[in-house]
Amino acid sequence: SGGREFTISPDQGTTINIIKSKASSCKVCKFYTYLRQCDNSLTLVTRTDVEFYCTTPEDIFKVEIVRKIGKTYYIMQSDVGFSNLLPFHRTFIWKIEADSQKSFQINFANTGLTQVAPSDSCINKQTYTLRVANILLGKFCSHGTIRSVTIRGHESFSLDLPAGQMLSRGQFNVSVVEKITTLAKISVTLEEGSLSSTLLTPNYPNSFPNNDLMEWYFQVPYNYRTAIKFLNLKQPTCLKDNVEVTYRNEGTSSQVVGLGDVQPEQKQGSFSLRLRNCQMDTRRPDGLSMKLTVTASPARVFLSFLQDTADMGIDNFKRKKTRDRRTGNTNKNNKPKEKEVSSCKIDLGFQNQLSLPYDDEFSYYLTIIHNMLSRCLNNASSILIICLLECCFQIQNFGLSNFNRTITWKFEADSQKSFQLNFANTGLTQIAPSDSCTNKQTYTLRVANILLGKFCSHGTIRSVTIRGHESFSLDLPAGQTLSRGQFNVSVVEKITTLAKISVTLEEGSLSSTLLTPNYPNSFPNNDLMEWYFQVPYNYKTAIKFLNLKQPTCLKDNAEVTYRNEGTSSQVVGLGDVQPEQKQGSFSLRLRNCQMDTRRPDGLSMNLTVTASPDTHLQTTLGVLAALVVSAAVVLMVVYIMMRFLVILIFCSFIMLLQSSYSLVMEVSVYNSGDTNIQTRLENFPEDCEDGIYSQIDETLIYSHFL
């Protein structure tokens, strides 16, 4: 007596274990129809009435809620249906068992996890535990840099909740992936706001499994470097082989180092770290265990200040030959003097470089160059230039906004690939080399040594694809604050043209002006350029060539090729009237001839492209619509007339039947006057007059006697 009673209803596929955690005489009992079974522990799989024979069973028993991950691959954190177990210490356990040829991956991308030592606890008192077979992979708290964990075999993922602690609702996705060869693979994402992480070897502080392999993958921004340190390191006594650490960057060969060596700094973004244990002498008490601290930071930046000279072509900035205010001497030292002012690494290519101090009597020009190779990209990823612009914000914090600056990104595509810069968020507008942008921030695109064009932000140009080497730069005058922004860069299939510029004409921006490469100088000799215009389908597009300069050709002629989507191409000469393009999007290819380079002339021009609604097409569509409506009306009238005719024929047929029926019903009877003859047919309604004789034909009265 004096016990507590519960009714516990496990979900399908859920097992509830009630386990005694302290020595006590208290028992837990479950009831059958006429029986009661009591013990120190209890396992429930169906709805069961339970009774504890003590007043405070939550102080003596703990509860495990075990669920198997089946065809629905997700872990749902929910204690719905178990509210009466809230006073107990509960452990939710999800058991996952992978196929022998597959592995499981648990995804924590929504919140992330942080690894803690087994003796530590989480702030919210909710601690996750991961086990691979019988090996403790680690204990974790919610929110952190760990984004996913992949395991190769059997795994249990559990969540400990102290008594009275409500379970936070949440979900972790579980997916089947290709089999891994390591014990497990933990993926960590280091990004702005969370650039460091601390991890522990499996079974920490006890030994890492004998002769086993563990992998950590670190996703790091491309222009960041990463430092790795091993703390609390305990090394085993090896009978065979040695413990080794293998680093592998994406697309590069691996680097193997020993545990006691200085761990190499990882550069240029993401990498993996593999820890392989040796065959240990298990008779010895020592083993392999350690903490890994991983910290990412922007690569180092060295900046130099380039004095502006007339032959550099920098507008509105002229160097005045005066004496240095601080030294009293004119600076004639041409040796590069570098000052570390930030932590982003930038290549320099200067000839005449000066260091601080600032001097109002001089105009300085600062060039920042960042190199990118196609091996840094693949078809499924892109480089976010906003990460590089962050360097510029850091630079400005050192007062460098007083300098004229050019930020340059250099791209070098693989021989079988091309680069594409995407400006879809804002678009660009092309301007003449002598013009400037309203906001004073001018973008420049070069393909190899060819000026593809100068551009201002906001416009109809959505992307540019180049076939080889490219540089994309942004000029900022002194005192101009850099606008934050982002352009995606991706690797695409190789193009055959010098470049391909994609333009979108739509409502509100139905015209665009473009220039040939190297304008106003000549388009490259015997080369090919493409523009693609995305236009609404029911619009027509007019193309005009202004300021046209034609070359002297030694071979072939300069020509323009138009191609509409799904139609054959149309080739015209430069001097011909350019054909109006109808029915939407099209491409324009300009092919230069083999020029006589001894002549000063060449090929250059402005292209003005204007789209407008195709009124002829609209009229045609209107006429077609009217014809369709008329045809529909005619068909409706014919349908109504045919229906009326059918009804008319049917009614005539019914009337004919009624007429025949009335002839049969007209009967002549002779009455001498002694007999009462009924003149109505039986069973006819009272209001029916069809049974009354209308006449008697006396010639037929006695015909039956003949």
TORBAVEX-537103 format. One record per residue: x, y, z of N, C-alpha, C in turn. Coordinates in steps of 0.2 Angstrom, whole numbers, plus 5000, padded with zeros to 4 digits. Example, Ala and Ser with C-alpha at 12.3 -4.5 7.8 and 13.67 -1.06 7.14 Angstrom:
BEGIN
506649725039506249785039506649845039 506449895035506849955036506450005039 
***
This chain:
BEGIN
500449945000500050005000500450065000 500150124998500550184998500950194992 500850154987501250154981500950204976 501250214970501050254964500850214958 500250234955500050194949500150234943 500350204937500350244931500050194925 499850224920499650184914500150214909 500550164906501050184901500850154894 500850204889500650174882501250194877 501650144876502250154871501950154864 502250194860502050194853502350134850 502050124844502250064840503050064838 503350014840504150014838504550044844 504150064850504550094855504550044861 505050044865505150004871505350044876 504950034882505150074888505450034893 506050054896506350014901506350054907 506050024913506050054919506550014923 507150054925507750024928507850054935 507950014940508150034947508850064947 508950124949509650154949509950164956 509550144961509850154968509550084972 509950064977509750014981509150034985 508649984984508050004988507649944988 507149934993506649874993506049894988 506049954985505449964981505449924975 504849904973504749864967504349894962 504349884956503949904951503549844948 502849854948502449794946502049814940 501849764936501349764930500849714931 500249734929499649694930499449654924 499249584924498949554919498249544921 497849504918497149494919496949484926 497349434929497249414936497849414940 498449434937499049424940499449484940 499949484945500349544946501049524946 501549554942502249534942502649594944 503049584949503449634952504249614951 504649674950505349654950505749724951 506349724950506749784951506849824944 506649794939506549824932506049804928 505849834923505249814919505349844912 505149804907505149814900504449814897 504249874894503549874892503549894884 503149854880503049874873502349884871 501849874876501149884874500849924880 500249944880499949984885499949944891 500149964897500249924903500049974909 499749944914499649974920500249954925 500550004928501149994932501050024939 501249994944501250024951501950014954 502150064957502750064961502550064969 502950014972502750004979503250044983 503150114982503550164986503250234985 503350274989503050344988503450394983 504050384983504450424978504850384973 504550344969504950304964505450344960 505250404958505750444954506450454957 506450444963507150444967507550384966 507150324964507450264964507550234957 507050254953507050224946507250274941 507550254935507550294929507250254923 507150294918506750274912507150284906 507150224902507450224895506850224890 506850264885506350264880506650244874 506650184871507050164866506650154859 506850184854506550184847507050164842 506750124837507150104832507050144826 507550164822507450204816507350154810 506750164808506550114802506550144796 506050144792505950164785505950244785 505650274791505550344791506250364794 506650394790507350414792507350484795 507150484801507250554805507150534813 507450574817507450574824507050624826 506450614829505950664831505950664839 506150724841506250734849505550754851 505150704854504550714857504350674863 504050694868503850654874503150654875 502750664869502050664869501850594871 501450584876501150514878501550494884 502050534886502450504892502450564897 501950604898501950654903501950634910 501650574911501650544918502350514920 502850514915503550494917504050554918 503750614917504150674918504550684925 504250654930504650664937505250614937 505350574932505850524932506450554928 507050534929507650544925507550504918 507550534913507350494906507950494902 508050444898508550444892508150414886 508150464881507850444875508350414870 508250354868508750314864508550304857 508850324852508650304845509250254842 509050194841509450144838509450134831 510050144828510150144821510650084819 510450044814510849994811510849994804 511450004801511550014794511649944791 511449944784511649884780512349874780 512549814779513349794779513649834773 513349854768513649894763513549964763 513149994768513050064769513150084775 513150154776513250184782512650234783 512550254790512050304792512350374793 512050424791512250494793511650534796 511850564802511350604806511550674805 511050714803511150784801510950834806 511350874809511250924814511250994811 511151004805511351064801510851124804 510251104806509851164809510151194815 510451164820510651194826511351174827 511651124825512351104826512451074833 512951044835513151014841513851044843 513951044850514651054853514850994857 515450964856515650914860515950934867 515750894872515950914878516250844881 516650854887516950794890516450754894 516550694894516050654898515850674905 516350714908516150734915515850804915 515750834909515450904909514750894908 514350944909513650944907513451004903 512851004900512651054896512251114900 512251174897511851224901511151214902 510851184896510151174897509951104900 510451064902510451004905510250944901 510150964894510050904889510650884886 510850824887511550804884511350744879 511650754873511650704868512250654869 512150594868512750544868512750504861 513250494858513350454852513750394854 513550334852513950274853513950234846 514550204844514650164838514850094841 514350054840514449984843514449994851 515049974854515149984861515650044863 515750084858516250134858515950204859 516150244864515850304866516150354861 515750374856515950424851516050494854 515550514859515650574862514950594865 515050644869514450684872514450754869 513750774868513650834865513150874868 513150944867512650994869512351024862 511751044863511451074857511751144855 511751164849512051224846512851214846 513151224840513851214839514051204832 514651194831514951184824514851114821 514751064825514651004822513950994818 514050984811513450984807513150914805 513650864806513350794804513850744807 513650684808514050624810513850564806 514350534803514250474799514550414802 514150354803514450294806514450234801 514850184803514950134798514550074799 514250064805513850004807513250024812 513249994818512750004823512850064827 512350094828512450164832511850174836 511950204842511450224846511550304847 511050344847511050414848510550424854 510750454859510350464865510350534868 509850544871509750614874509550604882 509950624886509750624893509450684896 508850674900508450724903508450714910 508650764914508550754921507750754923 507650734929506950734931506650804931 506050804928505650874928505850914922 506350894918506550934912506150914906 505750964903505350954897505850944891 505650904887506050884881505850944875 506450974873506351024868506150984861 505651014858505450984852505950994846 506050944842506550954837506650894832 506950894827507050844822507750844819 508050784819508650774815508550724810 508750734804508650694798509250634798 509050574796509450524796509450494789 510050484785510050464778510550404778 510450364773510850314771511350334766 512050324767512550354762513050294761 513450304756513950254755514350234761 514550174761514950144767515650184768 515750204774516450234775516850184778 517550194778518050144780518250164787 518050224790518250244796517750224802 517950224808517450214813516850264813 517050324812516550374811516850434807 516450474805516650544802516250594804 516550644808516150704811516350764806 515850794804515850854799515750914803 516250964803516251024807516251084802 515851134803515851194799516151254803 516651284801516951344804516751404799 516451454802516251514798516251574803 516051634800516051694804515651684810 515851704816515451694822515651634826 515851584822516051514826516651484822 517251514823517851504819518351454823 518051424829518451374832518051324835 518351264836517951204839518451164843 518251124848518551084852518251014851 518650964849518450894848518850844853 518550784854518850734858518950674854 519450634855519450564852518950514855 518750464851518250424854518550384860 518050374865518150344872518550394876 518650454874519050504879518650504886 519050504891519850514892520150444891 519750384890520050324889520350314882 520650264880521050254874520550244868 520750274863520550274856520550194854 520050164851520050094849520750074846 520950014847521549984845521549974837 522049994834522149984827521550014822 521250064825520650094821520750164818 520250184815520350244811519750294812 519850354813519350404814519450464809 518950494807519050554802518550614805 518850674804518550734805518550774799 518050804796518050844790517850924793 518250964790518151034792518051084786 517451104786517251154781517451224783 517851254779518151324781518151364775 517951434776517951474770518651474766 518651484759519151464755519751514757 519651574758520251624760520451624767 520251564771520451564778521051504779 521351514784521851464786521651434792 521851374794521651334800522251314804 522251324810522751294815522551244819 522851184820522651124823523151114829 522851104835523351084841523051024844 523450984847523350924851523450934858 522950934862523050954869522950884873 523150884880523050824884523250764880 523750764876523950704872524250644876 523950594875524250524878524450484872 525050454872525250414866525250344868 525050294864525150224866525750194865 525850134868526450094867526250044861 526550054855526350024849526849954848 526449904846526849844844526949834837 526549874833526549874826526349934823 526749964818526550024815526650084820 526450144818526450204822525750244822 525650284827525050324826525250374821 524750394817524850444812524250484810 524350544808523850594806523950614799 523350604795523350624788522950684787 523250734783522850794781522750784774 522150804772522050804764521550864763 521850904758521450964756521050944750 520550974748520150964742520550974736 520650914732520950924726521750924726 522050904732522750904733522950834736 523550824736523850764739523850764746 523850704750523850704757524450714760 524450734766525050754770525050714777 525550664778525550624784526050654789 525850654795526350684800526250634807 526750644811526650604817526250644823 526050604828525750644833526150694837 526750684838527250724841527450784837 527350784830527650834826527150894827 527450954824527051014824526551004818 525951014820525351004815525351054810 525351044804525451094798524851134798 524951204797524351244796524051234789 523351224789522951214783522751274780 522951284773522751344770522251334764 521951384762521451384757520851334758 520551344764519851314765519851254768 519351214766519151144769519651094768 519651044773520150994773519850934778 520150874777519950824782520550804786 520450774792520950754796520850684798 521250634797521150564799521650544804 521450514809521850484815521850414815 522450384814522550304813522950284819 522650244823522950214829523350154827 523850134831524350084830524050014833 524349964832524249904836524549904843 524149924848524449944854524549884858 525049894863525149844868524649854874 524149804873523549814878523649794885 524249764886524449754893524649814897 524849864893525049934896524449974898 524450014903523850054905523750114900 524350134897524250194893523850174886 523650224883523350224876523350284873 522950294868522850354863522250394865 522350454867521850504869522050574868 521650614866521850694866521250734864 521350794865520850854863521150884857 520750894852520950934846520551004846 520951054846520751124845520851144838 520351164835520451194828520151264827 520651304825520451374824520551404817 520051434814520151464808520251534808 520551564804520651644804520851664796 520651724795520851754788521551744787 521751724780522451724779522751794779 523451794781523751854782523751904776 523751964777523752014772524352064772 524652064767525252114767525052174761 525052234763524852284759525352334758 525352354752525852414750525452464747 525752524747525452584744525852614738 525452614733525752624726525652704725 526252734724526152814722525852814715 525352854714525052864708525552904703 525652884697526052914692525552934685 525752974681525352994675525252934671 525752894670525752844665525252784667 525052784673524552734676523852754673 523752804671523052824669522552834674 522752854680522252864685521952934685 521352944683521053004682520953044689 521053104688520953154694521353144700 521953114699522453104704523153114701 523453174703524053184701524553194706 525153164706525653174711526053244710 526053274716526353334716527053324719 527553354716528253334718528453384724 528253364730528453414736528853374740 529053404746529453364751529053334756 529253274758528853244763528853284770 528253294772528153334778528553314784 528553244785528953214791529653214790 529953194785530653184784530953244781 530553284777530853344774531153324767 531153264765531453234759530953204754 531153204748530653174743530853104743 530353054743530452984744530652954737 531252934737531452904730531552834731 531452804737531552734738531052694734 531252654729530752614725530652534728 531052524734530952454736530252444740 529952384739529352374742529352374749 528952414752528952414760528252394762 528252344765527552314767527452324774 526752334776526552344783525952294784 526052254789525452204790524952244794 524352254790523752294793523152254794 523152194792522552144793522752074792 522352034791522551964791522251924785 522151954780521951924773522551934769 522751874766523351874761523151894754 523551944752523451974745524051974741 524051954735524651964731524752034729 525452054728525552114726525952114720 525852164715526252164709526452234707 526852274712526952344711527652354709 527752414706528452434704528652484709 528252534710528552594714528052594721 528352574726527952564732528152604738 527652634742527852674747527552654754 527752664759527452654766527152714769 526852704774526552764778527152814780 527052874781526452904783526052934778 525452954779524952984774525253054773 525053074767525253144766524753174761 524453224763523953264758524253284752 524953294751525253314745525353264740 525253204742525253144737524653104737 524553084731523953034729524252964729 523952924733524252854733523752804730 523952754727523452704724523652634727 523152604729523252544733522852484728 523252434727523052374723523052314727 522452284727522352224731522152164726 522552114726522452064721522351994724 521851964722521651894725521651844719 522051794719522051744714521551684715 521251664710520751604710520851564705 520951494706521051444701520451404701 520351374695519751334694519751274698 520351254701520351194705519951214712 519951274713519551294719518851284719 518551274713517851274711517651204708 517051184709516751134705516051154703 515751104699515151124696514551134702 514651104708514151114713514351164718 514851204717515051254722515251324719 515251374723515451434720515851474726 516251524723516551574728516151634729 516051654735515651704737516151764738 516051814733516551874733516451914739 515851914742515751954748516351934754 516551874754517051854759517751894757 517851904751518451944750518352024751 517752044750517552114751517652124759 517552074763517652084770518352104772 518852084768519552104768519552184768 519152204763519252274761518952314767 518452294771518152324776518652324782 519052274783519552274788520152324786 520252324780520752374777520552444779 519952464778519652534779519752544786 519652494791519752514798520452544800 520952534795521652554796521752624793 521152654791521252724788521452714780 521452664777521652654770521052684765 520552704768519952734763520252794761 520752824764521052884761521452874754 521552814753521952794747521452774741 521652784735521352754729521452684729 520952644728521052574729520752534723 521052484721520752434716520852364719 520252334720520152264722520152224716 520552174715520552134709520552064711 520052024707520051954708520251924701 520751874702521051844696520751774695 520551754689520251684688520651654683 520851594684521151554679520751484678 520451474672520051414672520451354669 520251294671520551234668520451234660 520851204657520851204649520251184646 519851134650519251114648518651144651 518751194655518151234658518151304657 517651334659517651414659517351434665 517451504667517151534673516551574671 516051574675515451614675515351664681 515351724680515151774685514451794685 514151784690513351794690513251854694 512851904690512751974693511951974694 511651914695510851914694510551964700 510851964706510552004711510452074709 510952104706510952184705510952194697 511352154694511452174686512052224686 512252224680512752284678512552314672 512852374671512752414665513452434662 513552424656514152434653514252514651 514852534652514952604650515652614646 515752664643516352674639516952684644 517552664642518052674646518252744649 517952794645518152864648517552884652 517052844653516452864657516552844665 516152864669516252844676515552834679 515552794684514852774687514652834692 513952834693513752884698513952874705 514052814707514252804714514952794714 515352804709516052814709516452744709 516052684709516252624710516252584703 516852574700516852554693517152484693 516752434690516952364689517352364682 517852324682518252314675518252234674 518152214668518252144666518752134661 519252094662519752084657519852004656 519851984649519951914647520651914644 521151884648521851884646522051954646 522251984641522452054641521952094637 521352074636520852104632520352134637 520252204636519752234640519052214638 518752174642518052154640517552214641 517652254646517252314647517252344654 517052404655516952434661516152434663 516052434669515352424671515152464677 514552474678514252504684513752464687 513652464693513152424697512452434694 511952384694511252394692511252404685 510952354682510852354675510552294672 510552284665510252224662510752164661 511352174662511852114662511852074668 511652014667511551964672512151914673 512551904668513151854669513651864664 514251844665514751844660515151784661 515251744655515651684655516251694651 516851674653517451684649517751614649 518151614643518451544641519151534644 519451574647520151564650520351604656 520851644655521051684661520651754661 520551774667520051834668520251864674 520151934674520251974680519652014681 519352024687518752064688518952104694 518952174693519152224697518652274699 518752304705518352364707518752414709 518652474706519052534708518652584713 518952604718518652644723519152704724 518852764723519252824724519352834731 519852884733519952894740519352924743 519252904750518652924753517952884752 517952844747517352814745517252744749 516752744752516552684756516352624752 516652564753516452504749515752484750 515352474745514652444746514752364747 514352344752514352274753514052234747 514252174745513952144739514152074739 513852034734514151974733513951954725 514451924722514451894716514651824716 514251774713514351704713514851684707 515351644708515751624703515651544702 515551524696515551454696515851424689 516051364689516351334684515851304679 515851314673515451284668515751254662 515351224657515651194652516051244647 516551224644517051274640516651304635 516751364634516451404628516951414623 516751424616517151434611517251504609 516851554612516951624611517451654616 517651714614518051754619517751754626 517051774625516651784631515951784629 515551774634514751774633514451814638 514151864636513751914640513051904640 512751884645511951874645511651934648 511151954644510752014645510052004646 509652024651508952014652508552084651 508152084646507752134644507052124647 506752164651506052154654505752214655 505152214658504752274659505152314664 505252384662505652424666506352434664 506552384660507252394657507252354651 506952384646506852354639507452374634 507952414636508452424632509152424635 509652414631510352404634510852424628 511352454631511952474626512552434628 512852404623513452364624514052384620 514652374621515252384617515652324616 515952334610516352274608516952274612 517252214614517952214618518452264615 518852294620519352334618519152404616 518452414616518152484613518552534617 518652594613518552614606519152584602 519552544604520052514600519752444597 520152414593519852364589519752294593 519152264591519052194593519552154591 519752104595520352054593520252024586 520852014583520951994576520651914576 520251904571519951834570519651804576 519351844580519051814586518251814586 517951784591517251774591516951804598 516451834598516151864604515351844604 515051834609514351814609513951854615 513351884613512951914618512251874617 511951854623511351824623510851864627 510251874623509751924626509151884627 508951884634508351854636507751904636 507251894631506751934630506051904631 505551934633504851904634504651884627 504351824627504151784620503751834615 503251874618502851914613503151984612 503851984613504152054611504552044605 504652094602505152104596505752144598 506352134595506952164597507252194591 507452264592507852304586508552304588 508952294584509752304585510052354580 510452394583510752454579511452454581 511952464576512652464577512852544576 513052574581513252644581514052654582 514252704579514952724579515352664576 515052634571515352574568516052584564 516552554566517152554562517352484560 517352474553517552414550518252404548 518452344549519252334548519352314540 519952324538520252294532520352224532 520052184529520052114530520552084525 520952034527521451994522521051934520 520651904525520351844524519651844527 519151814523518451814526518251884527 517651894530517351954532517051954539 517052014542516652014548515952004547 515651964552514951944551514651934557 513951944557513551944563513051884562 512951834567512551784567512051784572 511351784570510851784575510551714575 510351694581510051624582509451634587 508851614585508351614590508251544593 507951534598507951474601507451424597 507751374595507451324591507351334584 507751384581507651404574508351404571 508451404565509051404562509351474562 510051474561510351544562510351584555 510451644556510451694551511051744551 511451734546512051774545511951834541 512251894543512151954540512851994540 512952044536513552084536513452134541 514052164543514052224548513652284545 513752294538513452354535512752344533 512452284534511752274532511352294537 510652304535510152324540510052254545 510152264551510152214556509352194556 509252124556508552104556508252104563 507652124562507252124569507152054571 507252044578507151984581506451974584 506151924582505451914585505351854589 504851854593504651794597505251774602 505451834606505851824612506551814611 506851774615507551774617507951754610 508651774610509051754604509751774606 510251744602510951764603511251794597 511751834598512051874593512851864594 513051834588513851814588514151864583 514651894585515051934581515751904580 515851894573516551864571516951914567 517551924570517951964566518351924561 518551964556518951934550519751934552 520151904547520851914548521051974546 521152024550521252094548521952104546 522052164542522652184540522952234546 523352204550523552234556524052294554 524252304548524652364546524252424546 523652414545523152474544522952494551 522852564552522652584559521952574560 521552554555520752544557520752474560 520152464562519952394566519152394567 518952344570518252334571518052354578 517552404579517352424585516652454584 516252454589515552484588515152484595 514652524595514152514600513552474598 513252434602512652394601512052424605 511552444602510952464606510452414604 510152384609509652334609509052354612 508452364609507852384612507252334610 506952314616506352264615505752304616 505252284612504552314613504052264611 503452274614502852224612502752214605 502652154602502552144595501852154594 501652214591500952234590500652184584 501052174579500852134574500652064576 501152034581500951974584500351974588 500252034592499652034596499052044591 499152084586498552084581498352014578 498851974576498751914574498451864579 498751874585498451834590497751854592 497551924591496851944592496451914587 496651914580496251894575496151814576 496651784578496551714579496051694585 496151744590495651734596494951744593 494851804589494151814586493951754582 494351734578494151674574493951614579 494351604584494151544588493551564592 493351624594492751644597492151634592 492251654586491751654581491651574579 492151534579492051464577491651434583 491851454589491451434595490751444595 490551514593489851534593489551494587 489851484581489451444576489351374578 489851344581489751284584489151274589 489151324593488651334598487951334595 487851374589487251384586487051324582 487551294579487351224576487151174581 487451174586487351124592486551134594 486451204595485751214597485251194592 485351214586484851194580484851124580 485351084580485351014580484950984585 485051014591484650994597483951004596 483751064593483051084592482751034587 483151024582482850974577482750904579 483150884583483050814586482450814591 482350864595481750874599481150874595 481150914589480550924585480450854582 480950814579480750754576480450704582 480750704588480550664593479750684595 479650744595478950764597478450744591 478650754585478250734579478150654579 478650614581478550544582478050524587 478050564593477650554598476850564596 476850624593476150644591475850594586 476250564581476050514577475850454580 476150434585475950374589475350384593 475250444595474550464599474050464594 474150484588473550484583473350414581 473850374580473750304578473350274584 473550284590473250254596472450284596 472350344595471650364595471150334590 471450314584471050284579470850214581 471350184585471150114587470650114593 470650174597470150174602469450204600 469350224594468650244592468250184590 467750174594467350114593466550134592 466250104587465550114585465150054587 464550074591464150024594463450044593 463049994591462250004590461949994596 461450044598461050034604460350044602 459949994604459250004603458850044607 459150064613458850104618458750064624 458749994624458549964630459249944634 459749954632460349944635460750004637 461050004643461450064645462150054643 462350084638463050074635463550124638 464150104641464650144644465050174638 465050244638465350274633466050294634 466350274640466950294642467350224643 468050234641468450174643468550164650 468650104652468850094659469550124661 469550144668470150164671470450224668 470050264664470350334662470150384667 470550434668470450484673469750524671 469450554676468850584675468950644670 469550674670469650734666469850714659 469850654657470050634650469450624646 469450664641468850664636468950614630 469550584630469750544624469250484623 468950464628468450404628467750414626 467550474624466950494622466850494615 466350464612466250454605466150524602 466550534597466550594593465950594587 465950534584465350524579465250444578 464750424575464550354573464450354566 464850314563464850304555464350244554 463750264552463150214552463350164546 463750174542463950124536464250064539 464550074545464950024548464549984554 463950004555463649974561463549904560 463349884554463149814553463649774549 464249804548464649774543464949704546 464849694552465049624555464549574553 463949594551463549534549463649514542 464049554539464149534531464549474531 
***
